[in-house]
């Protein structure tokens, strides 16, 4: 699906190679999709179109005609975001469980406004970026994950050449936001398990029947149980190796989700240097 308002309007993720229009997150997800990696489908709204939506100059419901009501994950994709020098991880907003055109419009405005937060502006200035944000947005199909988390292909603190995985039950937001103590798994760079430390995963975020995100208590017997078995760990190792090929790099910060044994790549960025 495309729109006649110009190159920065709504486009399928597969067609978002232009990082200057669609931002870093969309461009990398598009590259992963074109390479056949297991990325949930979706769209991106270019930064000019986002400004138009916020200003009321673009009719977002008209752009969304023909798309499902969701649920969607509405994610930031600023120009310059998810680069080697500036990841913006945790700086810009993502909105999960968004259902219907009106809710998508509200989420787009909230994501746009998150770039105007003083902390986000200071981060851009610290990294030598234009303090005036160019915020594109990704609309990604939500995955009702049973287990989700993050994978680093180099230890983000020690720099060791090993895979560090943190995971918990349900949606991965509980991991990236620090709401639980996740399981932690270490693998060698060639996929050999080195260490497993189970966490205290007492809450989970899950998609409800209406597509909205709900918080649930985790069953007592699962709070300290492993959420990733060896088969899932090896699937993550293979995904990391595939990213090496697609992105011609070996340092990846990956957000992932499992539905049963089916693995999804939700987003990928370089591990920030410096």
C-alpha positions in Angstrom: 0.0 0.0 0.0 1.3 3.5 -0.8 -0.2 7.0 -0.9 0.0 9.8 -3.4 1.0 12.4 -0.8 4.7 11.8 -1.5 7.5 9.5 -0.6 7.3 10.0 3.1 3.6 8.9 3.5 2.5 5.4 4.5 4.6 2.6 3.0 5.0 -1.1 3.6 8.0 -1.9 5.8 9.6 -3.7 2.8 9.7 -0.4 1.0 11.3 1.7 3.7 15.0 1.6 2.6 15.2 5.5 2.7 16.4 6.1 6.2 16.2 9.9 5.6 12.5 9.6 5.2 11.5 6.6 7.4 14.2 6.7 10.1 16.6 4.0 11.3 14.2 1.5 12.9 12.0 1.3 9.8 15.0 1.1 7.4 16.5 -1.8 9.4 13.2 -3.7 9.7 12.7 -3.2 6.0 16.1 -4.7 5.2 15.4 -7.7 7.5 12.0 -8.3 5.8 13.5 -8.1 2.3 16.1 -10.6 3.4 13.4 -13.0 4.5 14.0 -12.7 8.3 10.9 -13.4 10.5 9.7 -9.8 11.0 6.0 -9.1 11.7 4.4 -7.2 8.9 3.7 -3.5 9.0 4.1 0.0 7.6 6.0 3.1 8.2 4.8 6.7 8.2 7.6 9.1 7.1 8.6 12.0 9.3 7.0 14.6 7.0 3.8 12.8 7.1 4.0 12.4 10.9 4.3 16.2 11.1 1.3 16.5 8.9 -0.7 14.2 11.1 0.3 16.1 14.2 -0.6 19.5 12.5 -3.9 18.2 11.3 -2.9 18.6 7.6 -3.0 14.9 6.8 -6.1 12.7 7.4 -4.5 9.6 9.0 -7.7 7.5 9.0 -7.8 8.0 5.2 -4.2 6.7 5.0 -5.1 3.7 7.0 -8.1 2.7 4.8 -7.8 -1.0 3.9 -5.6 -1.8 6.9 -6.8 -4.0 9.8 -7.8 -2.4 13.0 -4.8 -4.0 14.7 -3.6 -4.6 17.3 -0.5 -2.6 16.3 2.7 -1.7 18.0 3.4 2.0 17.1 7.1 2.5 17.4 9.4 5.5 17.1 11.7 5.6 14.0 13.5 9.0 14.1 16.0 9.9 11.5 19.4 9.1 13.2 17.8 6.6 15.6 19.2 3.1 16.0 22.6 4.1 14.6 26.0 2.9 15.9 26.5 6.3 17.6 23.0 6.9 19.0 20.5 4.1 19.7 17.9 6.3 21.5 16.9 3.0 23.3 14.4 3.9 26.0 14.4 7.6 25.0 11.5 7.6 22.5 8.1 6.1 23.1 6.6 2.9 21.8 2.8 2.3 22.2 1.6 -1.3 22.3 -1.8 -2.8 21.7 -3.2 0.0 19.6 -6.6 -0.8 18.0 -8.5 1.3 15.5 -7.6 4.4 13.4 -8.4 6.9 16.2 -6.1 5.1 18.6 -3.3 4.9 16.0 -3.6 8.6 15.5 -3.3 9.2 19.2 -0.3 6.9 19.4 1.4 8.6 16.5 1.1 12.0 18.3 2.4 10.6 21.5 5.4 9.0 19.8 6.1 12.3 18.0 5.8 14.3 21.2 8.2 11.9 23.0 11.0 13.4 20.8 10.3 16.8 22.3 11.0 15.6 25.8 13.9 17.6 27.3 15.8 14.3 27.9 15.4 13.3 24.2 16.6 16.8 23.1 19.6 16.6 25.4 20.5 13.2 24.0 20.4 14.4 20.5 22.6 17.4 21.3 25.0 15.1 23.2 25.4 13.0 20.1 25.8 16.0 17.7 22.4 15.5 16.1 19.9 18.2 15.1 17.9 19.1 18.2 14.8 19.4 16.0 13.6 15.8 15.6 12.5 14.2 12.3 10.2 11.5 13.8 8.9 8.8 11.5 6.8 6.0 13.0 6.5 2.3 12.5 3.1 0.5 12.6 4.0 -3.1 13.3 1.6 -6.0 13.7 1.5 -7.1 17.3 2.7 -10.6 18.2 0.9 -12.3 21.1 4.2 -13.6 22.4 4.5 -16.3 25.1 8.2 -15.3 25.7 10.1 -12.3 24.6 13.2 -10.3 25.3 16.5 -8.9 24.1 19.6 -10.4 22.5 23.0 -8.8 22.4 25.6 -10.4 20.2 28.4 -8.7 22.2 28.2 -8.1 26.0 27.0 -4.5 26.3 29.0 -3.9 29.5 32.1 -6.0 29.2 32.5 -6.1 25.4 33.0 -9.8 25.6 32.4 -11.6 22.3 29.5 -13.7 23.5 25.7 -13.6 23.2 23.8 -12.2 26.1 20.0 -12.9 26.2 17.5 -11.6 28.7 13.9 -12.9 28.5 10.6 -13.2 30.4 7.0 -14.4 29.9 4.6 -12.5 27.7 5.5 -9.2 25.9 9.1 -8.0 26.0 8.2 -4.6 27.4 8.6 -6.0 31.0 12.3 -6.8 30.1 13.2 -3.5 28.4 11.5 -1.4 31.0 12.9 -3.3 34.0 9.5 -4.4 35.4 10.8 -7.9 36.2 14.2 -9.5 36.8 14.5 -11.5 33.6 16.2 -14.8 32.9 19.7 -14.2 31.6 21.5 -16.6 29.3 25.0 -16.5 28.0 26.1 -18.3 24.8 29.5 -18.3 23.1 29.8 -16.6 19.8 29.3 -20.0 18.1 26.2 -20.8 20.1 27.5 -23.0 22.9 25.5 -22.4 26.2 27.8 -20.9 28.9 25.4 -19.9 31.8 21.8 -19.6 32.7 20.5 -17.5 35.6 16.8 -17.6 36.1 15.1 -14.4 37.2 12.0 -13.5 39.2 9.4 -13.1 36.4 6.3 -12.4 38.6 4.3 -10.3 36.1 3.6 -10.6 32.4 2.1 -8.3 29.8 -0.2 -10.1 27.4 -2.6 -9.2 24.6 -6.2 -9.5 25.6 -9.1 -10.7 23.4 -9.7 -7.1 22.5 -6.1 -6.5 21.4 -5.3 -4.3 24.3 -2.3 -5.0 26.6 -3.2 -6.5 30.0 -1.0 -7.2 33.0 -1.2 -10.6 34.7 0.4 -12.3 37.6 2.6 -15.2 36.5 1.8 -18.6 37.9 3.9 -19.4 41.0 5.6 -22.4 39.3 6.7 -20.3 36.4 8.1 -17.3 38.3 11.6 -18.8 38.6 11.3 -21.4 35.8 13.4 -21.1 32.6 11.4 -19.4 29.8 13.9 -20.3 27.1 14.9 -24.0 26.5 17.9 -25.0 24.5 15.9 -25.2 21.2 14.8 -21.6 21.6 18.3 -20.5 22.5 19.7 -22.1 19.3 16.9 -20.4 17.2 18.1 -17.1 18.6 21.7 -18.0 17.8 20.7 -18.7 14.2 18.8 -15.4 14.0 21.9 -13.5 15.2 24.0 -15.3 12.6 21.5 -14.3 9.9 21.6 -10.7 11.0 25.4 -10.9 10.6 24.8 -11.6 6.9 22.0 -9.2 6.3 23.6 -6.2 8.0 27.2 -7.0 7.3 28.1 -6.6 11.0 28.4 -8.7 14.1 27.2 -6.3 16.8 23.4 -6.5 17.1 20.9 -5.4 19.8 17.8 -7.5 18.9 14.3 -7.5 20.4 12.6 -10.8 19.8 9.4 -12.8 20.6 8.3 -16.4 20.6 4.9 -17.7 19.8 5.3 -21.4 20.6 8.5 -22.3 18.8 8.0 -19.6 16.1 10.6 -16.8 16.5 10.0 -13.2 15.5 12.5 -10.3 15.1 10.7 -7.2 16.4 13.5 -4.8 15.9 17.3 -4.6 15.4 19.8 -1.9 16.0 23.6 -1.8 16.2 25.1 -2.0 19.7 25.9 1.6 20.5 29.6 2.5 20.6 30.9 5.1 23.0 
